[in-house]
Amino acid sequence: MIYLEKAELQSAYYEAERVAKDWFKPFDEYERIAGNKLSKALAKNMPRVNDGSLAASLLETPMNVLPSMQPGKFHSMINKKPWMDELANIIWKTKIVPNANTQAAFFDKEQIALYRALKYGAQPRYNFFVSTDTYTGSDWSLPYIRNVKLEPGKFSVEDCDYVFLDIYYTKIQLKKIIEQQKSEAKTAKAEGRKADTSWDIKALEKLAAMAMTSKEMEEQNINERDKQINASGIKVTACFNRGVGAPFYLFSKHLPEGECLREWKNPDPTGDLPITMQYCYENLESPYGIGRVELAGPTQNVLDYMTQAHVFATQVGLQPPMKVSGSIEQTKMNSLVVSPNQIMQTGNASVDFMQTSNSVYTQFPNNFGLYKSQLQTLQGRTDGSVSASSGNPTFSKTSAGVSQQQERTNAQDNYLRNKADTASAKMAEKMMNVHMAQMQGADLLDIAEEDRDRLIAAGYFDENPTTEDIPSITEIPFLYEELRDTFKFEYDARPEADDDEKNRWLELIDIATSNPNVLPAVQASGYDFNLGEAFKKVISASGADGWDKVLVALEPDQMPGAIDPTTGMPISPGLGGIDPVTGLPQEAPQEQAQDMGAELPQESAEYAQPNTDVADNEGELLQIIDAYGVDENTAMAVLQARRSDFSEEEILDFLESQGSEA
């Protein structure tokens, strides 16, 4: 394979930086609008206010699109063993996600990534392997977009053979690295082994001895520029080559050409780059896509100007300018102020208040609503105005029109969610692959009961004899060497609400349950309406998940009013049906112990004795015989059914099915 060599790093970086600066030029304006900051072109006499609708929308969108962290699953691509998938899922859930908190918590970074993608058009994600006092494993961060330079001429990270990432170190950080590397070298020498280090200590010391440099203006974010913060550091650049075992370099423009601070190999067994780009709208015509600020920024500038003009016009209306004519020798000019109980000493001068109101001012609400609606359109949002004359009058305010606008908003949210999920899943694969490749030795895994059940079902304990004598049901040991594989990650399908579908099923349930004649008529025609399945449809259409824990299927003998297929008699919950000999309800058979002897022979019909308690109630038994016209055995069964809390309606239905006269 051909890779970018050390001698080419400086020249290749300068070319990538030159091309990137042209793409970065509009980012200053994007950051200003997203931060709801005032334009530098604002006239001095204008009020210092903004509308800020777009800035608020950018902040709210991640809350709507990514309200919670979505679960997903890993799949091994080489061994394809189910238990490896389950172990990878548990490692991701219990070890990586809780500890991959460089910069911020895992899910916070997910929402921030979407916010920045909306602002710039794209947001790079950088995954790496970290080893600290509390955690060793995969981690990730969100670099400032100007610190990532793609291979010149390429419009996608996936198409790049190499990518540059600028990093700023403080002197303290460099000194810590130097101390760690020296300690490792000393320990390795004492143990008679080769030091496990990829750093050049002499180059680090040379760089640490240099003076701190301020960030270049082009690489400062808007807050650093506006507040004139002296954001200093020692700039170094990482070069990532694509390929399995491809060389990675860390170099600095302060060092001679070809001298590197660090050299190491690509830790990803698939050879992927550690940079994943999340896009807002990807067009493959720009390395950084299209963001919402680029689309809606000009309209937001119009809204900002109209807000400023309206406030200015209101100020003029409340404190109008005055026209003074004639002699002002006896006029006290400082008394010509509009305030309560103000005495104006005009003298011989004539003072007139200027009236500035015109049709533009009176039509401001409609005009402002129109531009606000256009801003929402550019963001794929819904026109929230109520009146038919407010907002954009060309938008339908009927129920169908509003529903169509809502569908458009949902489509936009789904698109952004899919873009975020795609980038997040791709990065998760890289993190897991690096984690499994870099980790060594044994580890202890905390598992929940449901995790253990899935591992049992996947055959983990059967295929791994070392797990036979595990004393704890919540902790299992494992070897990372057994998990060497490459993994794919897929997010679980997000539950989506469908109100129309839900309402249709609710209507059917209402029809079936509100009229007592409907279900018998359906059954008489040879069909049955399964109410449980109908409720499953309602829950599914409502967007709720985990319905299987709420709507639980019953066993046949647990269902009230169930019919014993042997005798046709009703089965009471907890009973074992009807005794075929006596015709009486019987208790459910208990499980026999394994050491039970031979079964006792059943009594034949001629030796069967009637139930003593039932036989004692001869009076009630005769009433049943007279009332239903049944024989004594059937009457005894009816009497026992009453004792078992069957309703008269259920008993009557049974007798009718047997052909008895009520």
Buried (B, 14 or more C-beta within 10 A) or exposed (E): EEBBEBEBBBEBBEBBBEBBEEBBEBBEBBBBBBBBBBBEEBEEEBBEBBBBBBBEBBBEBBEEBBEEEBEBBBBBEEEEBBBBBBBBBBBBBBBBBEBBBBEEEBEEBBBBBBBBBBBBBBBBBBBBBBEEEEBBBBBBBBBBBBBBBBBBEBBBBEEBBBBBBBBBBEBEBBBEBBEEBBEBBEEBEEEEEEBEBBBBBEBBEBBBEEEEEBBEEBBBBBEBBEEEEEBBBBBBBBBBBBBEEBBBBBBBEBBEEEBBBBBEEBBBBBBBBBBBBBBBBBEEEBBBBBBBBBBBBEBBBBBBBBBBBBBBBEEBEEEBEBEEEEEBEEBEBEEBEEEEEEEBEBBEBEBEEEEEEEEEBEEBEEEBBBBBBBBBBBBBBBBEBEEEEBBBBEBBBEEEEBEEBEEBBBEBBEBBBEBBBBBBBBBBBBBBBBBBBBBEEEBEBEBEEEBBEBBEEBEBBEEBEEBEEEEEEEEBEBBBEBBBBBBBBEBEEEBEEEEEBBEBBBEBBEEBEEEEEEBEEEEEEEEEBEEEEBBBBBBBBBEEBEBEEEEEEEEEBEEEBBBBEEBEBBBBBEBBBBBEBBBBBBEEEEEEEEEEEEEEEEEEEEEBEEBEEBEEBEEBBEEBBEEBEBEBEBBBBBBBBBBBEBEEEBBBBBBEEEEBEE
